[in-house]
Amino acid sequence: MFICCLFFRGYKRFFRRTTLETSDFLKDDCLAMSCTVGVVRTRIEGPKLYSVPVPPSDIGENFKYLLDSELGCDIVFQVGEETFKAHKLILATRSPVFRAQFFGLVGNPNTDKVELEDIESCIFKAMLHFIYTDKLVDLQETTGSTSTCTSAIMLQHLLVASERFCLERLKQLCEAKLCEEVSADTVATTLSLAEQHHCPQLKVVCLKFAATNLGVVMHSEGFKHLEQSCPSLLSELLETVASVDENSKLMPNKKRIGSSIFGLDLAADGGVVESLNPNGRRLRRRL
């Protein structure tokens, strides 16, 4: 049935039903219709006739200039013997902690100086760099050393600071970098931090690394700290060791070197131990 409505936006000339039923167009109660569809183009598709170069965003560099030049700074931080000038609005935009401190219900917007404790000046400087640029500072340049251990220690402190000031992206950047820089000297302290500051991926990486290098890790200074600060992690470490040992047993004999942990038979006193390789030869290892 064809019905013509007053608000119908389309063709206005329609067949009445009575006219259609008596016409020659309807045969055996069937109607064949031929339609022509027109498409209106709103734009011409084709190759671009222009090439406008768009430079990358430099907003981070612009904000870093404000920090370095101290232009318009309205707050001074006293960190140890050093002072740092910054902008309350930028800090409040990036950190909920600073927002509450300067503009919250219990904050004081007229504060012009803040003394910070339990944070080193180099760590606070690196955190300010991230707040203004959204990038992790060059650790090698900041520490002035090529030592991976030094940069790892700085990342550990920066991770703690990121959680203190609720900088979630900085925390994740630190976690990712620490996963890359796990070493026998730092894995125990990093594992402790991962547990205390809820970094699950970093925790898994540290547990696996410690389990496969247990003899060396147990003699590190960080392991003593781990025993005191997070004794519950020791049971998880033993579970990981057992898992690694089980996986090593499933490896083909030609890839195994008769040991419990990737080629190491661990002795209780950490001394020299002997094991047999698949060829029956005795191997001596010092832990």
C-alpha positions in Angstrom: 0.0 0.0 0.0 1.3 3.4 -1.0 0.6 6.2 1.5 1.5 9.8 0.9 2.2 11.8 4.1 2.4 15.5 4.5 5.8 15.3 6.1 7.2 12.8 3.7 10.2 14.3 1.9 10.3 12.5 -1.5 8.4 12.0 -4.7 4.9 13.4 -4.4 3.2 11.7 -7.4 2.0 8.3 -6.2 -0.4 5.7 -7.6 -3.6 5.2 -5.6 -4.2 1.7 -4.6 -7.4 1.4 -6.5 -5.7 2.7 -9.7 -2.8 0.4 -9.2 -5.0 -2.7 -8.8 -6.8 -2.1 -12.0 -3.7 -1.1 -14.0 -1.6 -3.3 -16.3 1.4 -3.0 -14.0 0.0 -5.5 -11.6 0.2 -9.1 -12.9 -0.7 -12.1 -10.8 -0.5 -10.0 -7.7 3.1 -9.1 -8.5 4.6 -5.8 -9.2 8.0 -5.3 -10.8 9.7 -1.9 -10.2 12.7 -0.3 -11.9 14.6 2.2 -9.8 17.2 4.7 -10.6 19.4 5.8 -7.7 21.3 9.1 -7.9 24.3 9.8 -5.6 25.2 13.4 -4.7 28.9 13.8 -4.1 29.9 16.2 -1.4 33.6 16.1 -2.2 35.9 15.0 -4.9 38.0 11.9 -4.1 41.5 11.9 -5.5 45.1 12.5 -4.7 45.9 15.3 -2.4 47.0 18.4 -4.2 48.7 19.8 -1.1 51.4 18.9 1.4 51.4 21.0 4.6 54.3 19.9 7.0 53.0 19.6 10.5 55.8 19.8 13.1 55.6 17.5 16.2 54.2 18.9 19.4 56.7 20.9 21.4 54.4 21.7 24.4 56.8 19.7 26.6 59.7 21.9 25.6 57.6 25.0 26.2 56.7 24.0 29.7 60.3 22.9 30.4 61.4 26.5 29.4 59.1 27.8 32.0 60.7 25.5 34.6 64.3 26.3 33.6 63.8 30.0 33.2 61.7 30.2 36.4 59.3 32.6 34.6 56.2 33.2 36.6 57.1 30.8 39.4 55.0 31.2 42.5 56.2 28.3 44.8 59.6 27.4 46.2 60.5 23.8 47.3 63.2 23.3 49.9 64.6 19.9 49.4 67.7 19.3 51.6 70.2 22.1 50.8 68.7 22.8 47.4 65.7 25.0 46.4 63.4 24.5 43.3 61.0 27.0 41.9 57.8 25.9 40.2 54.2 26.8 39.2 51.3 25.9 41.4 48.9 25.5 38.6 51.1 23.2 36.6 51.8 21.1 39.6 48.1 21.0 40.6 47.2 20.0 37.0 49.5 17.0 37.0 49.4 15.8 40.6 46.3 15.3 42.8 48.5 15.6 45.9 49.7 19.1 44.9 46.2 20.0 43.8 44.9 19.2 47.3 47.9 20.9 49.0 47.5 24.2 47.1 43.8 24.4 46.2 42.0 21.8 48.3 39.7 22.3 51.2 42.6 22.0 53.7 45.2 23.5 51.4 46.6 27.0 51.5 46.7 28.8 48.1 48.8 31.6 49.6 51.7 29.2 50.4 54.9 30.3 48.7 57.4 27.8 50.2 57.2 24.1 51.0 59.8 22.0 52.7 59.9 18.4 51.6 61.5 15.5 53.6 62.2 11.9 52.8 63.2 12.7 49.2 66.5 13.5 47.6 67.0 16.6 45.6 68.1 14.8 42.5 64.9 12.6 42.7 62.7 15.7 43.1 64.4 17.4 40.2 63.8 14.4 38.0 60.1 14.3 39.1 59.7 18.0 38.2 61.2 17.3 34.8 58.5 14.6 34.2 55.7 16.9 35.5 56.6 19.6 33.0 57.7 17.5 30.0 55.8 14.2 30.5 59.1 12.4 29.8 61.5 10.4 32.0 64.7 12.3 32.6 67.9 11.0 31.0 69.2 8.8 33.8 72.8 8.5 32.6 73.0 12.3 32.2 71.5 12.9 35.6 73.6 10.4 37.5 76.7 11.3 35.6 77.6 7.6 35.4 77.3 4.7 33.0 76.6 2.3 35.8 73.3 0.4 35.4 73.2 -0.1 39.1 73.3 3.7 39.8 70.4 4.4 37.4 68.5 1.4 38.8 68.8 2.9 42.3 67.6 6.2 41.0 64.6 4.6 39.3 63.7 2.9 42.6 63.6 6.2 44.4 61.7 7.8 41.6 59.1 5.0 41.7 58.6 5.7 45.4 58.2 9.5 44.7 55.7 8.8 41.9 53.4 7.0 44.2 53.8 9.5 46.9 52.6 12.3 44.6 50.1 10.1 42.6 52.0 10.3 39.3 50.7 7.1 37.8 52.3 7.4 34.4 55.7 8.1 35.9 55.3 5.1 38.1 54.6 2.9 35.1 57.6 4.3 33.3 59.8 3.5 36.2 58.4 0.0 36.5 59.1 -0.6 32.8 62.6 0.6 33.0 63.4 -1.4 36.2 62.2 -4.5 34.4 64.9 -3.9 31.8 67.6 -3.1 34.4 67.2 -6.0 36.9 70.6 -7.2 38.1 71.9 -9.4 40.9 72.9 -6.4 43.0 69.5 -4.7 42.8 66.9 -7.4 42.3 66.2 -8.0 46.0 65.6 -4.3 46.8 63.6 -3.9 43.6 61.5 -6.9 44.4 60.8 -5.4 47.8 59.7 -2.2 46.2 57.5 -4.0 43.7 55.7 -5.7 46.5 55.3 -2.6 48.7 54.2 -0.3 45.8 52.0 -2.7 43.9 54.0 -3.3 40.7 52.8 -6.8 39.6 54.8 -7.1 36.4 58.0 -5.9 38.0 57.5 -8.4 40.8 57.2 -11.3 38.4 60.3 -10.3 36.6 62.3 -10.0 39.8 61.1 -13.3 41.2 62.1 -15.2 38.0 65.5 -13.4 37.9 66.2 -14.1 41.6 65.1 -17.8 41.2 67.5 -18.4 38.3 70.4 -16.6 40.1 69.6 -17.5 43.6 73.1 -18.3 44.7 74.4 -14.8 43.8 71.3 -12.9 45.0 71.4 -14.5 48.4 74.8 -13.0 49.0 73.7 -9.5 48.1 73.1 -6.7 50.6 69.6 -6.3 49.2 68.6 -9.8 50.1 69.1 -9.1 53.8 66.8 -6.1 53.4 64.3 -8.3 51.6 64.3 -10.8 54.5 63.5 -8.0 57.0 61.1 -5.8 55.0 59.1 -8.5 53.2 59.6 -11.9 54.7 56.4 -13.2 53.0 58.2 -12.8 49.6 60.6 -15.6 50.6 57.9 -18.2 50.3 56.9 -16.8 46.9 60.6 -16.9 45.9 60.8 -20.6 46.9 57.7 -21.3 44.8 59.3 -19.7 41.8 62.5 -21.7 42.4 60.4 -24.9 42.4 58.6 -23.8 39.2 61.9 -23.1 37.5 63.3 -26.4 38.7 60.2 -28.2 37.4 60.5 -26.5 34.0 64.2 -27.4 33.8 63.4 -31.1 34.4 61.0 -31.0 31.4 63.8 -29.8 29.1 65.6 -32.4 26.9 68.6 -34.0 28.5 71.0 -32.5 26.0 69.9 -29.0 27.1 70.2 -29.7 30.8 73.2 -29.6 32.9 72.4 -31.8 35.9 71.3 -29.1 38.4 68.2 -27.8 40.1 68.3 -24.2 38.9 69.7 -23.6 35.4 73.0 -25.4 35.9 73.4 -24.5 39.6 73.2 -27.0 42.5 72.7 -24.8 45.6 74.4 -25.8 48.8 73.1 -24.7 52.2 76.4 -23.0 53.1 76.9 -21.4 49.6 80.2 -23.2 49.1 81.5 -25.4 46.3 79.2 -28.2 45.2 79.5 -31.0 42.8 77.0 -32.3 40.2 76.9 -34.8 37.4 76.3 -33.7 33.8 74.5 -36.1 31.4 77.8 -37.5 30.3 78.7 -38.6 33.8 81.5 -36.0 34.3 81.7 -34.3 37.7 81.4 -30.5 37.6 82.5 -28.2 40.4 80.9 -24.8 40.9 81.5 -22.1 43.4 78.5 -20.1 44.5 
